[in-house]
Amino acid sequence: MISWVKSTKPLKSRVAERGQVVIPKPLRDRLGVRPGTVLEFTEERGRLIAVKADGPSPTRRVWGCLGKDFDTDAFISEIRGKR
């Protein structure tokens, strides 16, 4: 969960025709919201809640990093050595 430090002055943003909203820069900077950040939206007692989604799983982050021509069986045989 993101910790929230209440600003002394409310920050406002207008909803555009297509439903887009610009998150004010001071909030983006304070909360670490950068281009590509995925937000999850929920509604709670009439309030819109946006929370940074969990990042990709550790497996997803490394999936495919060894390339298509990597022979897993040969690698395992090499690191295990001869029986």
PyMOL commands that place a pseudoatom at each C-alpha (Angstrom):
pseudoatom trace, name=CA, resn=MET, resi=1, chain=A, elem=C, hetatm=0, pos=[0.000, 0.000, 0.000]
pseudoatom trace, name=CA, resn=ILE, resi=2, chain=A, elem=C, hetatm=0, pos=[1.206, 3.511, -0.732]
pseudoatom trace, name=CA, resn=SER, resi=3, chain=A, elem=C, hetatm=0, pos=[1.744, 5.707, 2.310]
pseudoatom trace, name=CA, resn=TRP, resi=4, chain=A, elem=C, hetatm=0, pos=[-0.018, 9.036, 1.965]
pseudoatom trace, name=CA, resn=VAL, resi=5, chain=A, elem=C, hetatm=0, pos=[1.207, 12.340, 3.287]
pseudoatom trace, name=CA, resn=LYS, resi=6, chain=A, elem=C, hetatm=0, pos=[-1.705, 14.751, 3.105]
pseudoatom trace, name=CA, resn=SER, resi=7, chain=A, elem=C, hetatm=0, pos=[-0.951, 17.881, 1.130]
pseudoatom trace, name=CA, resn=THR, resi=8, chain=A, elem=C, hetatm=0, pos=[-1.864, 21.199, 2.722]
pseudoatom trace, name=CA, resn=LYS, resi=9, chain=A, elem=C, hetatm=0, pos=[-3.478, 22.334, -0.533]
pseudoatom trace, name=CA, resn=PRO, resi=10, chain=A, elem=C, hetatm=0, pos=[-5.772, 20.038, -2.546]
pseudoatom trace, name=CA, resn=LEU, resi=11, chain=A, elem=C, hetatm=0, pos=[-4.468, 19.258, -6.017]
pseudoatom trace, name=CA, resn=LYS, resi=12, chain=A, elem=C, hetatm=0, pos=[-7.052, 19.262, -8.793]
pseudoatom trace, name=CA, resn=SER, resi=13, chain=A, elem=C, hetatm=0, pos=[-7.241, 17.782, -12.256]
pseudoatom trace, name=CA, resn=ARG, resi=14, chain=A, elem=C, hetatm=0, pos=[-10.057, 17.844, -14.798]
pseudoatom trace, name=CA, resn=VAL, resi=15, chain=A, elem=C, hetatm=0, pos=[-11.434, 14.693, -16.407]
pseudoatom trace, name=CA, resn=ALA, resi=16, chain=A, elem=C, hetatm=0, pos=[-11.021, 14.955, -20.190]
pseudoatom trace, name=CA, resn=GLU, resi=17, chain=A, elem=C, hetatm=0, pos=[-13.702, 13.991, -22.691]
pseudoatom trace, name=CA, resn=ARG, resi=18, chain=A, elem=C, hetatm=0, pos=[-12.229, 10.497, -23.094]
pseudoatom trace, name=CA, resn=GLY, resi=19, chain=A, elem=C, hetatm=0, pos=[-12.025, 9.921, -19.318]
pseudoatom trace, name=CA, resn=GLN, resi=20, chain=A, elem=C, hetatm=0, pos=[-8.336, 10.736, -19.005]
pseudoatom trace, name=CA, resn=VAL, resi=21, chain=A, elem=C, hetatm=0, pos=[-6.969, 12.476, -15.925]
pseudoatom trace, name=CA, resn=VAL, resi=22, chain=A, elem=C, hetatm=0, pos=[-3.537, 13.992, -15.404]
pseudoatom trace, name=CA, resn=ILE, resi=23, chain=A, elem=C, hetatm=0, pos=[-2.077, 13.099, -12.011]
pseudoatom trace, name=CA, resn=PRO, resi=24, chain=A, elem=C, hetatm=0, pos=[-0.473, 16.293, -10.662]
pseudoatom trace, name=CA, resn=LYS, resi=25, chain=A, elem=C, hetatm=0, pos=[3.333, 16.188, -10.824]
pseudoatom trace, name=CA, resn=PRO, resi=26, chain=A, elem=C, hetatm=0, pos=[3.920, 16.653, -7.074]
pseudoatom trace, name=CA, resn=LEU, resi=27, chain=A, elem=C, hetatm=0, pos=[1.816, 13.524, -6.433]
pseudoatom trace, name=CA, resn=ARG, resi=28, chain=A, elem=C, hetatm=0, pos=[3.515, 11.538, -9.217]
pseudoatom trace, name=CA, resn=ASP, resi=29, chain=A, elem=C, hetatm=0, pos=[6.926, 12.452, -7.838]
pseudoatom trace, name=CA, resn=ARG, resi=30, chain=A, elem=C, hetatm=0, pos=[6.009, 11.721, -4.215]
pseudoatom trace, name=CA, resn=LEU, resi=31, chain=A, elem=C, hetatm=0, pos=[4.352, 8.380, -5.027]
pseudoatom trace, name=CA, resn=GLY, resi=32, chain=A, elem=C, hetatm=0, pos=[6.814, 7.198, -7.678]
pseudoatom trace, name=CA, resn=VAL, resi=33, chain=A, elem=C, hetatm=0, pos=[4.254, 7.078, -10.495]
pseudoatom trace, name=CA, resn=ARG, resi=34, chain=A, elem=C, hetatm=0, pos=[6.218, 7.084, -13.738]
pseudoatom trace, name=CA, resn=PRO, resi=35, chain=A, elem=C, hetatm=0, pos=[5.370, 6.401, -17.385]
pseudoatom trace, name=CA, resn=GLY, resi=36, chain=A, elem=C, hetatm=0, pos=[4.408, 2.754, -17.659]
pseudoatom trace, name=CA, resn=THR, resi=37, chain=A, elem=C, hetatm=0, pos=[3.270, 2.464, -14.029]
pseudoatom trace, name=CA, resn=VAL, resi=38, chain=A, elem=C, hetatm=0, pos=[0.111, 0.363, -13.853]
pseudoatom trace, name=CA, resn=LEU, resi=39, chain=A, elem=C, hetatm=0, pos=[-2.577, 1.605, -11.485]
pseudoatom trace, name=CA, resn=GLU, resi=40, chain=A, elem=C, hetatm=0, pos=[-5.500, -0.408, -10.124]
pseudoatom trace, name=CA, resn=PHE, resi=41, chain=A, elem=C, hetatm=0, pos=[-8.702, 1.562, -9.586]
pseudoatom trace, name=CA, resn=THR, resi=42, chain=A, elem=C, hetatm=0, pos=[-11.407, 0.803, -7.052]
pseudoatom trace, name=CA, resn=GLU, resi=43, chain=A, elem=C, hetatm=0, pos=[-14.288, 2.714, -5.517]
pseudoatom trace, name=CA, resn=GLU, resi=44, chain=A, elem=C, hetatm=0, pos=[-14.694, 2.967, -1.784]
pseudoatom trace, name=CA, resn=ARG, resi=45, chain=A, elem=C, hetatm=0, pos=[-17.589, 4.868, -0.201]
pseudoatom trace, name=CA, resn=GLY, resi=46, chain=A, elem=C, hetatm=0, pos=[-17.857, 7.217, -3.186]
pseudoatom trace, name=CA, resn=ARG, resi=47, chain=A, elem=C, hetatm=0, pos=[-14.101, 7.812, -3.445]
pseudoatom trace, name=CA, resn=LEU, resi=48, chain=A, elem=C, hetatm=0, pos=[-11.921, 6.802, -6.363]
pseudoatom trace, name=CA, resn=ILE, resi=49, chain=A, elem=C, hetatm=0, pos=[-8.895, 4.862, -5.098]
pseudoatom trace, name=CA, resn=ALA, resi=50, chain=A, elem=C, hetatm=0, pos=[-5.841, 4.344, -7.317]
pseudoatom trace, name=CA, resn=VAL, resi=51, chain=A, elem=C, hetatm=0, pos=[-3.105, 1.996, -6.132]
pseudoatom trace, name=CA, resn=LYS, resi=52, chain=A, elem=C, hetatm=0, pos=[0.090, 1.003, -7.924]
pseudoatom trace, name=CA, resn=ALA, resi=53, chain=A, elem=C, hetatm=0, pos=[-0.356, -2.557, -9.153]
pseudoatom trace, name=CA, resn=ASP, resi=54, chain=A, elem=C, hetatm=0, pos=[2.172, -5.153, -8.151]
pseudoatom trace, name=CA, resn=GLY, resi=55, chain=A, elem=C, hetatm=0, pos=[4.984, -5.442, -10.636]
pseudoatom trace, name=CA, resn=PRO, resi=56, chain=A, elem=C, hetatm=0, pos=[5.572, -8.489, -12.781]
pseudoatom trace, name=CA, resn=SER, resi=57, chain=A, elem=C, hetatm=0, pos=[6.335, -11.768, -11.049]
pseudoatom trace, name=CA, resn=PRO, resi=58, chain=A, elem=C, hetatm=0, pos=[10.006, -12.677, -10.621]
pseudoatom trace, name=CA, resn=THR, resi=59, chain=A, elem=C, hetatm=0, pos=[9.559, -15.391, -13.277]
pseudoatom trace, name=CA, resn=ARG, resi=60, chain=A, elem=C, hetatm=0, pos=[7.998, -12.955, -15.769]
pseudoatom trace, name=CA, resn=ARG, resi=61, chain=A, elem=C, hetatm=0, pos=[10.905, -10.510, -15.298]
pseudoatom trace, name=CA, resn=VAL, resi=62, chain=A, elem=C, hetatm=0, pos=[13.500, -13.075, -16.438]
pseudoatom trace, name=CA, resn=TRP, resi=63, chain=A, elem=C, hetatm=0, pos=[11.391, -15.093, -18.918]
pseudoatom trace, name=CA, resn=GLY, resi=64, chain=A, elem=C, hetatm=0, pos=[13.231, -15.372, -22.213]
pseudoatom trace, name=CA, resn=CYS, resi=65, chain=A, elem=C, hetatm=0, pos=[16.408, -13.649, -21.036]
pseudoatom trace, name=CA, resn=LEU, resi=66, chain=A, elem=C, hetatm=0, pos=[18.579, -16.564, -22.191]
pseudoatom trace, name=CA, resn=GLY, resi=67, chain=A, elem=C, hetatm=0, pos=[17.332, -16.427, -25.771]
pseudoatom trace, name=CA, resn=LYS, resi=68, chain=A, elem=C, hetatm=0, pos=[15.590, -18.919, -28.032]
pseudoatom trace, name=CA, resn=ASP, resi=69, chain=A, elem=C, hetatm=0, pos=[18.646, -21.043, -28.812]
pseudoatom trace, name=CA, resn=PHE, resi=70, chain=A, elem=C, hetatm=0, pos=[19.426, -21.882, -25.178]
pseudoatom trace, name=CA, resn=ASP, resi=71, chain=A, elem=C, hetatm=0, pos=[19.499, -25.652, -24.571]
pseudoatom trace, name=CA, resn=THR, resi=72, chain=A, elem=C, hetatm=0, pos=[18.244, -26.167, -21.033]
pseudoatom trace, name=CA, resn=ASP, resi=73, chain=A, elem=C, hetatm=0, pos=[19.026, -29.894, -20.958]
pseudoatom trace, name=CA, resn=ALA, resi=74, chain=A, elem=C, hetatm=0, pos=[22.634, -29.299, -22.023]
pseudoatom trace, name=CA, resn=PHE, resi=75, chain=A, elem=C, hetatm=0, pos=[23.048, -26.556, -19.429]
pseudoatom trace, name=CA, resn=ILE, resi=76, chain=A, elem=C, hetatm=0, pos=[21.711, -28.737, -16.604]
pseudoatom trace, name=CA, resn=SER, resi=77, chain=A, elem=C, hetatm=0, pos=[24.002, -31.608, -17.645]
pseudoatom trace, name=CA, resn=GLU, resi=78, chain=A, elem=C, hetatm=0, pos=[26.949, -29.203, -17.683]
pseudoatom trace, name=CA, resn=ILE, resi=79, chain=A, elem=C, hetatm=0, pos=[26.339, -27.753, -14.228]
pseudoatom trace, name=CA, resn=ARG, resi=80, chain=A, elem=C, hetatm=0, pos=[25.566, -31.137, -12.648]
pseudoatom trace, name=CA, resn=GLY, resi=81, chain=A, elem=C, hetatm=0, pos=[28.582, -32.836, -14.147]
pseudoatom trace, name=CA, resn=LYS, resi=82, chain=A, elem=C, hetatm=0, pos=[28.927, -36.494, -14.992]
pseudoatom trace, name=CA, resn=ARG, resi=83, chain=A, elem=C, hetatm=0, pos=[27.128, -38.997, -12.809]
for i in range(1, 83): cmd.bond("trace and resi %d" % i, "trace and resi %d" % (i + 1))
show_as sticks, trace
zoom trace
